[in-house]
Amino acid sequence: EGQQFTVYAAVAEEDKCVLAVVSDISRMKRLEQMRSEFVGNVTHELKTPLTSIRASIELLKSENRDAETRAYFYDVLDMEAERLQHLIDDMLALSRLENMREDPAAHPVSVAKAVAASVKRLKPAAQKNEVTVSCQVDPALYVCCSPMRLEQLFGNLIENAVKYNRPGGTVTVTGAVQREAAAVRVQDTGIGIAPQHIPRLFERFYRVDTSRSREIGGTGLGLSIVKHIAVLYGGDISVESKVGEGSTFTVRLPLACPKAENNSLPD
Ligand code: ADP
């Protein structure tokens, strides 16, 4: 259904032999469309901060700007450069993940430590948004992966839970063994996600509200990275959400034995 084919046919030796080649081009067309969409998205994401950077430079060049105005445009330059840096970092992370079938450097890592490191890094953002983050992760919970990638997975989910929250809201991270896997839930009391967006949420550059997400400072690649990390280590991710009430993202990863731990995350 929905497939397209190209049929090549050749007739040889006075109708004695017929050669037909049926080629499924729907996959090729889909890949080509995805590639061109990706290039379009990247170009747009690069152009937006660049336009702002060029406009700020132009304004800074004129001599009759007071100190306050100049300081404002330097801040804009700083912010847009940071945005470009995030975009490049996320694109590199995603491209590496897309080319990996398994991680030979994976080893048992404490989930509680990875969550704690992510929460620590996001504390200033949570304070700024007036959001309280609390964690309850079983210290005996270990999964086999790279500590850096596990921290990025939880970091992206917790960052979203903080960003798409409301002042005075909460983020609750829980981790426990569930059906013989490590299940980590990141629950927020934020804006929620309407059901029609859920199936596309993990696609690269997919955003529910593009202008709002950009304003908040996202690259649109965070959840795609999360999904790739979960799948790389044999896990999966699911989401439940209600508009106006909040969202819960649940990551499930195969359990690992903690004995061989070689964890480089700080305490
Ligand atoms: P972004 O960088 O835009 O945050 P993500 O890939 O992390 O990109 O998320 C994709 C989109 O999913 C976001 O733009 C936002 O619309 C929506 N989203 C992600 N997490 C949440 C959440 N916890 N609550 C509400 N919406 C969310």
py3Dmol code that shows the C-alpha trace and the ligand (Angstrom):
import py3Dmol

protein = """\
ATOM      1  CA  GLU A   1       0.000   0.000   0.000  1.00  0.00           C
ATOM      2  CA  GLY A   2       1.338   3.429  -0.971  1.00  0.00           C
ATOM      3  CA  GLN A   3       4.320   1.795  -2.685  1.00  0.00           C
ATOM      4  CA  GLN A   4       5.619   2.925  -6.054  1.00  0.00           C
ATOM      5  CA  PHE A   5       7.414   0.734  -8.546  1.00  0.00           C
ATOM      6  CA  THR A   6       9.409   1.274 -11.695  1.00  0.00           C
ATOM      7  CA  VAL A   7       9.136  -1.585 -14.190  1.00  0.00           C
ATOM      8  CA  TYR A   8      11.909  -2.011 -16.738  1.00  0.00           C
ATOM      9  CA  ALA A   9      11.130  -4.542 -19.471  1.00  0.00           C
ATOM     10  CA  ALA A  10      13.160  -5.789 -22.386  1.00  0.00           C
ATOM     11  CA  VAL A  11      12.173  -8.166 -25.153  1.00  0.00           C
ATOM     12  CA  ALA A  12      14.936 -10.157 -26.768  1.00  0.00           C
ATOM     13  CA  GLU A  13      15.322 -12.541 -29.712  1.00  0.00           C
ATOM     14  CA  GLU A  14      12.028 -12.245 -31.504  1.00  0.00           C
ATOM     15  CA  ASP A  15       9.762 -12.469 -28.456  1.00  0.00           C
ATOM     16  CA  LYS A  16      11.519 -15.585 -27.068  1.00  0.00           C
ATOM     17  CA  CYS A  17      12.700 -13.999 -23.908  1.00  0.00           C
ATOM     18  CA  VAL A  18      11.212 -11.245 -21.797  1.00  0.00           C
ATOM     19  CA  LEU A  19      13.211  -9.646 -19.035  1.00  0.00           C
ATOM     20  CA  ALA A  20      11.365  -7.554 -16.481  1.00  0.00           C
ATOM     21  CA  VAL A  21      12.923  -5.731 -13.542  1.00  0.00           C
ATOM     22  CA  VAL A  22      10.570  -4.380 -10.911  1.00  0.00           C
ATOM     23  CA  SER A  23      12.185  -1.852  -8.656  1.00  0.00           C
ATOM     24  CA  ASP A  24      10.571  -0.507  -5.472  1.00  0.00           C
ATOM     25  CA  ILE A  25      11.250   3.215  -5.665  1.00  0.00           C
ATOM     26  CA  SER A  26       8.953   4.248  -2.806  1.00  0.00           C
ATOM     27  CA  ARG A  27      11.746   3.711  -0.239  1.00  0.00           C
ATOM     28  CA  MET A  28      14.220   5.654  -2.369  1.00  0.00           C
ATOM     29  CA  LYS A  29      11.699   8.460  -2.808  1.00  0.00           C
ATOM     30  CA  ARG A  30      11.001   8.512   0.945  1.00  0.00           C
ATOM     31  CA  LEU A  31      14.739   8.700   1.719  1.00  0.00           C
ATOM     32  CA  GLU A  32      15.217  11.478  -0.835  1.00  0.00           C
ATOM     33  CA  GLN A  33      12.289  13.395   0.652  1.00  0.00           C
ATOM     34  CA  MET A  34      13.688  12.942   4.203  1.00  0.00           C
ATOM     35  CA  ARG A  35      17.121  14.119   3.042  1.00  0.00           C
ATOM     36  CA  SER A  36      15.739  17.204   1.361  1.00  0.00           C
ATOM     37  CA  GLU A  37      13.501  17.978   4.390  1.00  0.00           C
ATOM     38  CA  PHE A  38      16.557  17.638   6.648  1.00  0.00           C
ATOM     39  CA  VAL A  39      18.652  20.010   4.515  1.00  0.00           C
ATOM     40  CA  GLY A  40      15.737  22.476   4.469  1.00  0.00           C
ATOM     41  CA  ASN A  41      15.370  22.314   8.243  1.00  0.00           C
ATOM     42  CA  VAL A  42      19.104  22.699   8.911  1.00  0.00           C
ATOM     43  CA  THR A  43      19.330  25.640   6.515  1.00  0.00           C
ATOM     44  CA  HIS A  44      16.428  27.344   8.234  1.00  0.00           C
ATOM     45  CA  GLU A  45      17.848  26.697  11.726  1.00  0.00           C
ATOM     46  CA  LEU A  46      21.214  28.141  10.650  1.00  0.00           C
ATOM     47  CA  LYS A  47      19.768  31.116   8.822  1.00  0.00           C
ATOM     48  CA  THR A  48      17.628  32.408  11.707  1.00  0.00           C
ATOM     49  CA  PRO A  49      20.520  33.084  14.160  1.00  0.00           C
ATOM     50  CA  LEU A  50      22.797  34.236  11.318  1.00  0.00           C
ATOM     51  CA  THR A  51      20.307  36.894  10.226  1.00  0.00           C
ATOM     52  CA  SER A  52      20.115  38.145  13.799  1.00  0.00           C
ATOM     53  CA  ILE A  53      23.944  38.133  14.139  1.00  0.00           C
ATOM     54  CA  ARG A  54      24.395  40.142  10.922  1.00  0.00           C
ATOM     55  CA  ALA A  55      21.717  42.678  11.911  1.00  0.00           C
ATOM     56  CA  SER A  56      23.331  43.134  15.365  1.00  0.00           C
ATOM     57  CA  ILE A  57      26.778  43.673  13.810  1.00  0.00           C
ATOM     58  CA  GLU A  58      25.352  46.289  11.442  1.00  0.00           C
ATOM     59  CA  LEU A  59      23.752  48.131  14.359  1.00  0.00           C
ATOM     60  CA  LEU A  60      26.940  47.924  16.443  1.00  0.00           C
ATOM     61  CA  LYS A  61      28.979  49.366  13.568  1.00  0.00           C
ATOM     62  CA  SER A  62      27.207  52.710  13.668  1.00  0.00           C
ATOM     63  CA  GLU A  63      29.012  55.043  16.064  1.00  0.00           C
ATOM     64  CA  ASN A  64      26.094  56.886  17.632  1.00  0.00           C
ATOM     65  CA  ARG A  65      24.929  53.961  19.839  1.00  0.00           C
ATOM     66  CA  ASP A  66      24.897  54.485  23.595  1.00  0.00           C
ATOM     67  CA  ALA A  67      26.564  51.987  25.943  1.00  0.00           C
ATOM     68  CA  GLU A  68      23.270  50.358  26.955  1.00  0.00           C
ATOM     69  CA  THR A  69      22.221  49.699  23.350  1.00  0.00           C
ATOM     70  CA  ARG A  70      25.660  48.319  22.533  1.00  0.00           C
ATOM     71  CA  ALA A  71      25.525  46.003  25.564  1.00  0.00           C
ATOM     72  CA  TYR A  72      22.098  44.766  24.412  1.00  0.00           C
ATOM     73  CA  PHE A  73      23.381  43.849  20.929  1.00  0.00           C
ATOM     74  CA  TYR A  74      26.466  42.134  22.374  1.00  0.00           C
ATOM     75  CA  ASP A  75      24.076  39.994  24.424  1.00  0.00           C
ATOM     76  CA  VAL A  76      22.129  39.146  21.260  1.00  0.00           C
ATOM     77  CA  LEU A  77      25.385  38.087  19.544  1.00  0.00           C
ATOM     78  CA  ASP A  78      26.276  35.937  22.539  1.00  0.00           C
ATOM     79  CA  MET A  79      22.852  34.281  22.618  1.00  0.00           C
ATOM     80  CA  GLU A  80      22.750  33.558  18.891  1.00  0.00           C
ATOM     81  CA  ALA A  81      26.308  32.178  18.882  1.00  0.00           C
ATOM     82  CA  GLU A  82      25.294  29.862  21.736  1.00  0.00           C
ATOM     83  CA  ARG A  83      22.262  28.758  19.765  1.00  0.00           C
ATOM     84  CA  LEU A  84      24.431  27.893  16.759  1.00  0.00           C
ATOM     85  CA  GLN A  85      26.794  25.990  19.051  1.00  0.00           C
ATOM     86  CA  HIS A  86      23.880  23.929  20.476  1.00  0.00           C
ATOM     87  CA  LEU A  87      22.594  23.180  16.997  1.00  0.00           C
ATOM     88  CA  ILE A  88      26.017  21.995  15.803  1.00  0.00           C
ATOM     89  CA  ASP A  89      26.559  19.895  18.958  1.00  0.00           C
ATOM     90  CA  ASP A  90      23.124  18.268  18.591  1.00  0.00           C
ATOM     91  CA  MET A  91      23.595  17.593  14.878  1.00  0.00           C
ATOM     92  CA  LEU A  92      26.979  15.974  15.534  1.00  0.00           C
ATOM     93  CA  ALA A  93      25.561  13.874  18.387  1.00  0.00           C
ATOM     94  CA  LEU A  94      22.666  12.722  16.202  1.00  0.00           C
ATOM     95  CA  SER A  95      24.833  11.939  13.194  1.00  0.00           C
ATOM     96  CA  ARG A  96      27.185   9.835  15.375  1.00  0.00           C
ATOM     97  CA  LEU A  97      24.208   7.984  16.889  1.00  0.00           C
ATOM     98  CA  GLU A  98      22.677   7.316  13.462  1.00  0.00           C
ATOM     99  CA  ASN A  99      25.900   5.637  12.332  1.00  0.00           C
ATOM    100  CA  MET A 100      26.209   3.418  15.433  1.00  0.00           C
ATOM    101  CA  ARG A 101      24.774  -0.075  15.648  1.00  0.00           C
ATOM    102  CA  GLU A 102      26.213  -0.737  19.087  1.00  0.00           C
ATOM    103  CA  ASP A 103      28.475   0.992  21.565  1.00  0.00           C
ATOM    104  CA  PRO A 104      31.605  -1.104  22.238  1.00  0.00           C
ATOM    105  CA  ALA A 105      32.493   1.179  25.167  1.00  0.00           C
ATOM    106  CA  ALA A 106      29.213   0.507  27.003  1.00  0.00           C
ATOM    107  CA  HIS A 107      29.548  -0.660  30.606  1.00  0.00           C
ATOM    108  CA  PRO A 108      27.320  -0.834  33.712  1.00  0.00           C
ATOM    109  CA  VAL A 109      26.408   2.664  34.829  1.00  0.00           C
ATOM    110  CA  SER A 110      24.413   3.853  37.832  1.00  0.00           C
ATOM    111  CA  VAL A 111      21.119   5.409  36.713  1.00  0.00           C
ATOM    112  CA  ALA A 112      20.858   7.409  39.963  1.00  0.00           C
ATOM    113  CA  LYS A 113      24.286   9.009  39.316  1.00  0.00           C
ATOM    114  CA  ALA A 114      23.424   9.906  35.707  1.00  0.00           C
ATOM    115  CA  VAL A 115      20.102  11.450  36.779  1.00  0.00           C
ATOM    116  CA  ALA A 116      21.800  13.384  39.626  1.00  0.00           C
ATOM    117  CA  ALA A 117      24.457  14.760  37.223  1.00  0.00           C
ATOM    118  CA  SER A 118      21.767  15.909  34.758  1.00  0.00           C
ATOM    119  CA  VAL A 119      19.700  17.539  37.513  1.00  0.00           C
ATOM    120  CA  LYS A 120      22.772  19.348  38.850  1.00  0.00           C
ATOM    121  CA  ARG A 121      23.559  20.756  35.400  1.00  0.00           C
ATOM    122  CA  LEU A 122      19.953  21.926  34.953  1.00  0.00           C
ATOM    123  CA  LYS A 123      19.569  23.510  38.387  1.00  0.00           C
ATOM    124  CA  PRO A 124      20.127  27.112  37.168  1.00  0.00           C
ATOM    125  CA  ALA A 125      17.524  26.675  34.375  1.00  0.00           C
ATOM    126  CA  ALA A 126      15.025  25.185  36.849  1.00  0.00           C
ATOM    127  CA  GLN A 127      15.586  28.063  39.288  1.00  0.00           C
ATOM    128  CA  LYS A 128      15.150  30.610  36.504  1.00  0.00           C
ATOM    129  CA  ASN A 129      11.826  29.008  35.476  1.00  0.00           C
ATOM    130  CA  GLU A 130      10.729  28.607  39.135  1.00  0.00           C
ATOM    131  CA  VAL A 131      10.415  24.845  38.684  1.00  0.00           C
ATOM    132  CA  THR A 132      11.240  22.336  41.440  1.00  0.00           C
ATOM    133  CA  VAL A 133      12.992  19.132  40.367  1.00  0.00           C
ATOM    134  CA  SER A 134      12.876  16.078  42.640  1.00  0.00           C
ATOM    135  CA  CYS A 135      14.370  12.610  42.084  1.00  0.00           C
ATOM    136  CA  GLN A 136      13.688   9.190  43.483  1.00  0.00           C
ATOM    137  CA  VAL A 137      15.876   6.679  41.700  1.00  0.00           C
ATOM    138  CA  ASP A 138      16.691   3.240  43.092  1.00  0.00           C
ATOM    139  CA  PRO A 139      20.491   3.318  43.780  1.00  0.00           C
ATOM    140  CA  ALA A 140      20.708  -0.362  42.773  1.00  0.00           C
ATOM    141  CA  LEU A 141      19.530   0.462  39.244  1.00  0.00           C
ATOM    142  CA  TYR A 142      22.297  -0.087  36.659  1.00  0.00           C
ATOM    143  CA  VAL A 143      22.171  -0.105  32.863  1.00  0.00           C
ATOM    144  CA  CYS A 144      24.839  -0.928  30.294  1.00  0.00           C
ATOM    145  CA  CYS A 145      25.800   2.192  28.302  1.00  0.00           C
ATOM    146  CA  SER A 146      28.152   5.164  28.093  1.00  0.00           C
ATOM    147  CA  PRO A 147      27.777   7.508  31.130  1.00  0.00           C
ATOM    148  CA  MET A 148      28.009  10.555  28.849  1.00  0.00           C
ATOM    149  CA  ARG A 149      25.138   9.355  26.641  1.00  0.00           C
ATOM    150  CA  LEU A 150      22.969   8.305  29.580  1.00  0.00           C
ATOM    151  CA  GLU A 151      23.436  11.757  31.091  1.00  0.00           C
ATOM    152  CA  GLN A 152      22.512  13.339  27.756  1.00  0.00           C
ATOM    153  CA  LEU A 153      19.355  11.203  27.545  1.00  0.00           C
ATOM    154  CA  PHE A 154      18.107  12.214  31.012  1.00  0.00           C
ATOM    155  CA  GLY A 155      19.420  15.775  30.560  1.00  0.00           C
ATOM    156  CA  ASN A 156      17.341  16.307  27.392  1.00  0.00           C
ATOM    157  CA  LEU A 157      14.174  14.910  29.002  1.00  0.00           C
ATOM    158  CA  ILE A 158      14.580  16.902  32.231  1.00  0.00           C
ATOM    159  CA  GLU A 159      15.484  20.052  30.297  1.00  0.00           C
ATOM    160  CA  ASN A 160      12.246  19.754  28.290  1.00  0.00           C
ATOM    161  CA  ALA A 161      10.250  19.062  31.468  1.00  0.00           C
ATOM    162  CA  VAL A 162      11.675  22.312  32.913  1.00  0.00           C
ATOM    163  CA  LYS A 163      11.329  24.368  29.696  1.00  0.00           C
ATOM    164  CA  TYR A 164       7.739  23.386  28.894  1.00  0.00           C
ATOM    165  CA  ASN A 165       6.585  23.796  32.494  1.00  0.00           C
ATOM    166  CA  ARG A 166       4.880  26.681  34.335  1.00  0.00           C
ATOM    167  CA  PRO A 167       6.243  28.886  37.137  1.00  0.00           C
ATOM    168  CA  GLY A 168       5.770  27.021  40.415  1.00  0.00           C
ATOM    169  CA  GLY A 169       5.578  23.694  38.535  1.00  0.00           C
ATOM    170  CA  THR A 170       7.388  20.454  39.346  1.00  0.00           C
ATOM    171  CA  VAL A 171       9.471  17.803  37.622  1.00  0.00           C
ATOM    172  CA  THR A 172       9.589  14.371  39.228  1.00  0.00           C
ATOM    173  CA  VAL A 173      12.141  11.782  38.147  1.00  0.00           C
ATOM    174  CA  THR A 174      11.598   8.227  39.356  1.00  0.00           C
ATOM    175  CA  GLY A 175      13.611   5.129  38.543  1.00  0.00           C
ATOM    176  CA  ALA A 176      12.848   1.534  39.462  1.00  0.00           C
ATOM    177  CA  VAL A 177      12.872  -2.014  38.141  1.00  0.00           C
ATOM    178  CA  GLN A 178       9.735  -2.689  36.145  1.00  0.00           C
ATOM    179  CA  ARG A 179       9.048  -5.868  34.170  1.00  0.00           C
ATOM    180  CA  GLU A 180      12.745  -6.861  34.367  1.00  0.00           C
ATOM    181  CA  ALA A 181      13.956  -3.540  32.912  1.00  0.00           C
ATOM    182  CA  ALA A 182      15.118  -0.230  34.332  1.00  0.00           C
ATOM    183  CA  ALA A 183      12.199   2.180  33.957  1.00  0.00           C
ATOM    184  CA  VAL A 184      12.901   5.896  34.403  1.00  0.00           C
ATOM    185  CA  ARG A 185       9.967   8.326  34.361  1.00  0.00           C
ATOM    186  CA  VAL A 186      10.301  12.072  33.890  1.00  0.00           C
ATOM    187  CA  GLN A 187       7.003  13.644  34.856  1.00  0.00           C
ATOM    188  CA  ASP A 188       6.170  17.348  34.571  1.00  0.00           C
ATOM    189  CA  THR A 189       3.275  19.639  35.389  1.00  0.00           C
ATOM    190  CA  GLY A 190       3.706  21.672  32.211  1.00  0.00           C
ATOM    191  CA  ILE A 191       1.791  22.617  29.086  1.00  0.00           C
ATOM    192  CA  GLY A 192       1.269  19.022  27.902  1.00  0.00           C
ATOM    193  CA  ILE A 193       1.171  17.712  24.315  1.00  0.00           C
ATOM    194  CA  ALA A 194      -1.978  17.196  22.208  1.00  0.00           C
ATOM    195  CA  PRO A 195      -2.476  13.557  21.034  1.00  0.00           C
ATOM    196  CA  GLN A 196      -2.049  14.376  17.315  1.00  0.00           C
ATOM    197  CA  HIS A 197       1.578  15.476  17.924  1.00  0.00           C
ATOM    198  CA  ILE A 198       2.666  12.402  19.895  1.00  0.00           C
ATOM    199  CA  PRO A 199       3.444  10.094  16.895  1.00  0.00           C
ATOM    200  CA  ARG A 200       5.844  12.678  15.340  1.00  0.00           C
ATOM    201  CA  LEU A 201       7.446  13.934  18.554  1.00  0.00           C
ATOM    202  CA  PHE A 202      10.716  11.976  18.148  1.00  0.00           C
ATOM    203  CA  GLU A 203      11.318  13.098  14.539  1.00  0.00           C
ATOM    204  CA  ARG A 204      14.240  15.437  13.862  1.00  0.00           C
ATOM    205  CA  PHE A 205      13.197  19.100  14.058  1.00  0.00           C
ATOM    206  CA  TYR A 206       9.557  18.294  14.884  1.00  0.00           C
ATOM    207  CA  ARG A 207       8.090  20.906  17.202  1.00  0.00           C
ATOM    208  CA  VAL A 208       4.561  21.323  18.520  1.00  0.00           C
ATOM    209  CA  ASP A 209       4.768  25.107  18.564  1.00  0.00           C
ATOM    210  CA  THR A 210       7.726  26.172  16.419  1.00  0.00           C
ATOM    211  CA  SER A 211       7.976  29.819  17.419  1.00  0.00           C
ATOM    212  CA  ARG A 212       7.479  29.086  21.130  1.00  0.00           C
ATOM    213  CA  SER A 213      10.075  26.287  21.129  1.00  0.00           C
ATOM    214  CA  ARG A 214      12.606  28.476  19.296  1.00  0.00           C
ATOM    215  CA  GLU A 215      11.978  31.335  21.683  1.00  0.00           C
ATOM    216  CA  ILE A 216      12.538  28.945  24.606  1.00  0.00           C
ATOM    217  CA  GLY A 217      15.823  27.983  22.965  1.00  0.00           C
ATOM    218  CA  GLY A 218      15.524  24.427  21.642  1.00  0.00           C
ATOM    219  CA  THR A 219      17.146  22.933  18.546  1.00  0.00           C
ATOM    220  CA  GLY A 220      14.269  20.542  17.797  1.00  0.00           C
ATOM    221  CA  LEU A 221      16.704  17.599  17.962  1.00  0.00           C
ATOM    222  CA  GLY A 222      16.560  16.783  21.693  1.00  0.00           C
ATOM    223  CA  LEU A 223      13.911  14.055  21.618  1.00  0.00           C
ATOM    224  CA  SER A 224      15.340  12.521  18.460  1.00  0.00           C
ATOM    225  CA  ILE A 225      18.685  12.170  20.284  1.00  0.00           C
ATOM    226  CA  VAL A 226      16.896  10.679  23.321  1.00  0.00           C
ATOM    227  CA  LYS A 227      15.167   8.051  21.174  1.00  0.00           C
ATOM    228  CA  HIS A 228      18.396   7.116  19.339  1.00  0.00           C
ATOM    229  CA  ILE A 229      20.258   6.666  22.656  1.00  0.00           C
ATOM    230  CA  ALA A 230      17.456   4.525  24.138  1.00  0.00           C
ATOM    231  CA  VAL A 231      17.342   2.305  21.017  1.00  0.00           C
ATOM    232  CA  LEU A 232      21.175   2.055  20.796  1.00  0.00           C
ATOM    233  CA  TYR A 233      21.244   0.453  24.251  1.00  0.00           C
ATOM    234  CA  GLY A 234      18.350  -1.935  23.531  1.00  0.00           C
ATOM    235  CA  GLY A 235      15.634   0.183  25.138  1.00  0.00           C
ATOM    236  CA  ASP A 236      12.649   2.278  24.145  1.00  0.00           C
ATOM    237  CA  ILE A 237      10.753   5.415  25.111  1.00  0.00           C
ATOM    238  CA  SER A 238       7.058   6.220  25.482  1.00  0.00           C
ATOM    239  CA  VAL A 239       5.062   9.308  26.378  1.00  0.00           C
ATOM    240  CA  GLU A 240       1.729  10.060  27.993  1.00  0.00           C
ATOM    241  CA  SER A 241       0.421  13.591  28.107  1.00  0.00           C
ATOM    242  CA  LYS A 242      -2.590  15.772  28.745  1.00  0.00           C
ATOM    243  CA  VAL A 243      -2.788  19.340  27.445  1.00  0.00           C
ATOM    244  CA  GLY A 244      -2.682  21.812  30.323  1.00  0.00           C
ATOM    245  CA  GLU A 245      -1.796  19.124  32.896  1.00  0.00           C
ATOM    246  CA  GLY A 246       1.642  17.827  31.942  1.00  0.00           C
ATOM    247  CA  SER A 247       3.604  15.020  30.315  1.00  0.00           C
ATOM    248  CA  THR A 248       5.341  11.831  31.421  1.00  0.00           C
ATOM    249  CA  PHE A 249       8.203  10.389  29.372  1.00  0.00           C
ATOM    250  CA  THR A 250       9.188   6.822  30.301  1.00  0.00           C
ATOM    251  CA  VAL A 251      12.509   5.306  29.212  1.00  0.00           C
ATOM    252  CA  ARG A 252      13.011   1.557  29.557  1.00  0.00           C
ATOM    253  CA  LEU A 253      16.514   0.102  29.340  1.00  0.00           C
ATOM    254  CA  PRO A 254      17.797  -3.458  29.886  1.00  0.00           C
ATOM    255  CA  LEU A 255      19.167  -3.988  33.407  1.00  0.00           C
ATOM    256  CA  ALA A 256      22.898  -4.463  33.950  1.00  0.00           C
ATOM    257  CA  CYS A 257      24.791  -6.021  36.789  1.00  0.00           C
ATOM    258  CA  PRO A 258      26.489  -3.243  38.867  1.00  0.00           C
ATOM    259  CA  LYS A 259      29.613  -5.306  39.720  1.00  0.00           C
ATOM    260  CA  ALA A 260      31.687  -4.298  36.686  1.00  0.00           C
ATOM    261  CA  GLU A 261      30.996  -0.604  37.151  1.00  0.00           C
ATOM    262  CA  ASN A 262      33.573   1.773  35.737  1.00  0.00           C
ATOM    263  CA  ASN A 263      31.612   4.954  36.048  1.00  0.00           C
ATOM    264  CA  SER A 264      33.310   8.207  35.171  1.00  0.00           C
ATOM    265  CA  LEU A 265      30.395  10.464  36.165  1.00  0.00           C
ATOM    266  CA  PRO A 266      31.120  12.777  39.085  1.00  0.00           C
ATOM    267  CA  ASP A 267      29.305  12.029  42.383  1.00  0.00           C
TER     268      ASP A 267
END
"""
ligand_1 = """\
27
ADP
P 13.152 21.330 21.331
O 14.587 21.616 21.219
O 12.286 22.192 20.434
O 12.668 21.316 22.755
P 12.773 18.441 21.324
O 13.118 17.435 20.256
O 13.430 18.283 22.633
O 13.007 19.862 20.684
O 11.203 18.393 21.538
C 10.347 18.461 20.394
C 9.078 19.207 20.725
O 8.280 18.430 21.628
C 9.287 20.535 21.450
O 9.510 21.593 20.543
C 7.987 20.698 22.217
O 7.005 21.259 21.359
C 7.581 19.255 22.530
N 7.943 18.824 23.912
C 9.041 18.112 24.269
N 9.041 17.851 25.585
C 7.916 18.402 26.087
C 7.331 18.473 27.392
N 7.920 17.906 28.469
N 6.153 19.123 27.527
C 5.538 19.689 26.454
N 6.039 19.659 25.183
C 7.210 19.019 25.002
"""
view = py3Dmol.view(width=600, height=400)
view.addModel(protein, "pdb")
view.setStyle({"model": 0}, {"cartoon": {"style": "trace"}})
view.addModel(ligand_1, "xyz")
view.setStyle({"model": 1}, {"stick": {}})
view.zoomTo()
view.show()
